[in-house]
Structures are given as C-alpha cells and as structure tokens.
Amino acid sequence: MAIITLTTDFGEKDHFAGAVKGAIYSEISDIRIVDISHSVSPFNISEAAYIISNAYSSFPKGTIHIIGIDAELNPENKHIAVRLDDHYFICANNGIMSMLCAEIVPEKIVEINIHDKIETKFPVLDIFVKVACHIARGGTLEVIGKVINTIKPIKNLAPFVNDEKNQIIGSVIYIDNYGNVVTNIKRKFFESVQKTRPYEIFARNHRFDIIYDKYSDFVNFEIDESKRHDEGKGLVVFNSSGFLEIAVYKSNCQTVGGASTLMGLKKMDTVTINFNKIN
C-alpha cells in the first residue's frame, strides 16, 4: 500500500489540509496518508526544506511526499516532481528541494505539464494530488512532465567561509517547538573548517565556546540536583540531524522561554564562528 505524506503551511484551522486528504482518498481509497507538518510558517521555504529533509528518510522507499508551500503556479514558480533516494517529492520549483539535492543527486526531475488538462486555483489539491496518485498507481514521471536537469536553489542556504579559513558565517534557518534555534551549519562542514582549532560562537550578544553532543551533556550531574539551576540556561549542540543548534536547557516557550525569545534570535539572523590559532 502506497504512502503519501503532506507537508504544508495550511495550519489546522482552515479546510485546506482536509480537502487535500479527501481528494487523495477519492482517487485511491486504500491509500495511507501521513501528516508530517501543517505548521510550517507561511511561505517559509527554508523551514519546509529543513522539515522534509529530516523527516522523509524515516519512511519506506517509494513514499510520495507532497510539499504544499508557495505552490501557486506562475512563470517564476513552476511545479516539479523529483525522484530522489527512492522517494518521490512533488512541490513548487522554489528552492524547497535544494537542501536535499545538495547532498543527494536526484535520480530524475520533471517539470509538471498537465496544467492544461486540469483547471485549478488550488494546485496542491488539483495538480499535486493527481501527480501523487499517478505515481502511487505505478505511473512514471515522464507521463506527467518533461525531464529537466536543475532546480532553483535557496539563497543563503550554505554558510560562508572567509578566505583565511578562520571564520564561518551561518544563519538561522529554523526555530523548533521548544524555541531552539537551528543554523545552516552542519557538523561535517564545521569539522572540515575547524581542523581541531578552538573556537568561539557568537549569536547577537551571546558567546559560546563549547558544542555538546547532546543536551544533557551540559549538566554537571555531580552537583546535587537542588543546586544545579540548569533550566533556562543557553548551550550549543549538534542536534539529531547534525545541524549546529543554539538551545536553552529544558526550554519551554510558555514558561522559562527558549533560545529564540531569551536571546532575541529569529530566522535568518547571523551566527558567526571564529577559529583561534593553536598556541
């Protein structure tokens, strides 16, 4: 049984997500539909890219992923279907796939060309559902589109390294439900520039010189629990997806706050890493 996932900025209040599911079931009644997220910030391409790039590989090979972000068709925003890592992705060609394609070469990309056969003002419902169900029935990509070789990139997706190789300038690409701030600096990239040198991380007026492997490494468990007072303190980790993350230990945006609120960090803010000479 085929699986179709949904990642959108539709939210939970409106009818959009439910209508898309209904349209899929009307096409294939025994399909499985999984919601990855409908809470992507409106039109936030980098946020959607981060979410889908970290979620898709947990699904079986052959899963079809509909990404409904900034999907209105226009001359600068075509629709594509991509086969990558034995998964299928259906979305607008607006940069959403560039995070995945930067690390894994797509097996095939087509620009969807069935729009003249379907009248639509809601392309996720009408076009993306038709394409997803076509694939779920075993159809090929060439039937619904023409093969292309490139996709649009997301601007500022890759961090910058200066000529002296002693500084990385990254940016915030995602803020999670805990208020933790995720940057575009991946562990492998960081280590390739660091080369064991000591470092300092700067985000607004905050400085860090330790990156932890996991959140609880921040805690000194030799101190009596009643005397630690660790909750609400800032730290830096490489998160489970391998991205450099500025966090607050046991954060809660409704109570103690998170890194985004306590440190005043928001999406696209700059995070700088300076590497020092080894004495």
N, C-alpha and C positions, 0 to 999 in steps of 0.2 A: 504494500500500500504506500503510495507516494505521500510525501510530507511537503507542505507549503508553509513557510514562515512569513510573518509580517513584521516589518519594522517601519514605523511611521511617526509623524508629528501630529497625528489626528487627535490625540488626547482621549479621554474616556467620556466626555460629556456629549459629544456630537454623535451623529448617526454613521459617520464615515467608515469606521472600522467594522462595525456590524454589517453594513451594506456590502463591503468587500467580501466578508466571510460568506454572506448569503449568496453572492454571485458565484463564488467558488463552489459552494455546495449545489447550486443549481446546475452547474456544469458537470460536477463529479460528486455524487452523493456520499461515496465512501472514502473520500479524501481525509487526511489528517491536517488540521491547521494549528499552528503553534504561534502564539504571540511572543515575539522577542521583546519589543517595546513599542508603545504608542505615546511615550512621553518624551521623545526627542524634542528639544527646543525648536520652535517653528523655524523652518528653513535652514537649520544648522547642519550643514553638510559634513563638517569635520566631526561633529558629535555623533552623527549617524554612522560615519565611516568607522569611528572607534568602536561603537557598539557592535556593528555587524562583523567587523574583523575579529573581535574577541568571542563572538557567540557561534559563528557558523560551523566551526570545526568540531563542536560538540554534537552535531547532528550527523546522521548516517550519510555516506556518499550518495549522491543523486538527489539530495534535498534541493528544493526550489525556494529561493529567497526573494520575496517581493519587498522592495525598499521604496516606500512612498514619501519621499522628501523632495520638495521643489520639483514636482513632476509635471507641471503644466508644459505642454508642447509649444515650442516657439522656434524660430530659426536658429537661436543660440543654445537651445536646450532640447536636443533630440533624445529619443528613447533607445536604450540598448538592452541586449541580453548577452550575458557573459557566462561561458563555461570555464570554471577555474577550480583546480584542486578537486575535480569530480563533483563539484556543486554548480548550481545554476543561480545566477543573480539577474534580476530584472529591475531596472531603475532608469532614472534620467542620466544622461551623459554630462553630469555637472561636477564631477570630481569625486563622487562618493566611492567609486571603486579604486581610486588611485592608491589608497593606503594598502589594500590587499595586493594590487598589481605591482607595487614597489618591491614586494618580497617574493611573490609567486607569479610566474609568467602565465597569462591566460591561455587556455587551450583553444578558445575561439571567442571572438567578439562579433556580434552582428548589430547593425543599426536597424531597429524595428521599422517595417514599412507597410504595415497593414492598416494604417490610419484611414486610407481612402475607402476601406471596406466597412469601417465602424465609425458612426457618428458619436462623438464624445465631448463632454465638457469636464469629465472626471476620469482622466486617463488611468489612474490606479485601478478603478472599478472596471472600466471597459477594456482598456488595452492590456494592462499588466495581467489582469485575471485571465484573459483569453490566451495570452502567451504562456502563462504558468500552467494552465490546464492542457494546452497543446503539448508542452514538454512532459507533463505528468502522464499523458496518454502514450508517450513514446515518440512524439514528433521531434524532428530535427530543427535546429536553429535556422538553417538556410531557408526553410519554408516561410518563416515569419520576418526575415530580414536579410540585408546584404552584408557580406563579410567586410569588416573594417580592421585596421591594424593598430590603431591608437585610441586612447581615451583622454579626456580632459584631466589635467592634474588639479589638485587642491593647492592653492597658493600658500606658501609658508608652512607646508606640511613637514618639510625636512629642516632640522636645526642647522644653524650656521656655525662654521668653524673658521676662526681667523687665520691669516697666513702664517702666523708664528706657531700655530697649533697649541696655543696655551689658553684658549677660551672657546667655550661653546655658548652660543646664544640660542635658547629654545623658546617655546611659547606654550601657554596653557591651551590644551585642545578639548578638555573635558572636565566637568565637575560632577562627581558622583552623588549618590543619595545621602552620603554622610558628610558632604561638603569637602571631601578630599579633592585636591587639585592635581589633575594628570597632565603631564607635559608631553611634548613630542620627542623626548629624548629617551631612546631605548638603551637597555643595559649594554648590549653588544656594541652599539655605537659609542657610548660613553667610555667603555673599557678600551676601545680601539684608539681613542684620543688620549685617554688618561695615561696609559702605559705606567701604571703603579705610582704616579706622582700624587702628592697630597693635593687637596682641592678645597675650594670654598664655593658654596652655592648661595646665590643672592636672589631673593624674590621680594620686590618692593623694599621695605626696610628690615627684612629678616635675613639672617645669615645662618647657614648650617655647614658643618664640616664632617658629618658622618652620614652615610647612607646605610640603613638597616636592611636586612634580608626579609624580615617580617616585623609587623607592628609591635609584637610583644618583646622583641629584642631590645626595645627602648627601655624596658622596665628593669630595674635592679631588684630582683626577687630576693636578694639577701637582706633587704631592708624590710622591716615589719610593715605589713600591708596598711595599717592605720597611719603610717608616717610617710607614705610614698607621695601622695598627691599628684599622681601622674596624669589623671584625666584632664583633658583640655590643654595639654602641652604639645607643642609642634615637633614634628620629626619628618624625616625624608626616608622613603623606602623605594625599592624597585617592586612594583606591585605584581600581582599574579600573572599579568600579561607582559611583564618585562619593561614597563614604562616607568620613568622616574616620576614619583608622586610625592607631593607635599601634603602631609596629613596632620591631623590632630588626634592624639591617642584617645580612643573611645569617644569619638566626636558624636554629637547629636545636634543637628541644626536647630532643634526646637528647645534645647536646654543650654548645654555648655557652648554650643556653636561648633563650626567646622573651620577648616583652613581657609575656605573661601570668604567666610564672614569675619573671622577673627584677624585674618591677615590682610583683608581687603583685596583678595585676588579674584580676578574674573577671567573669562575666556579671552584668549589672545594676548594676555599680559606676558611680559618678557620674564624669563628665568635665565640667569647667567651663571655659568660655572667657570671659575678661574682656576687654572692649574699652576701650582707653585713649583719652582725648581727644588730638586732634592739636594739638601746640603751635604 
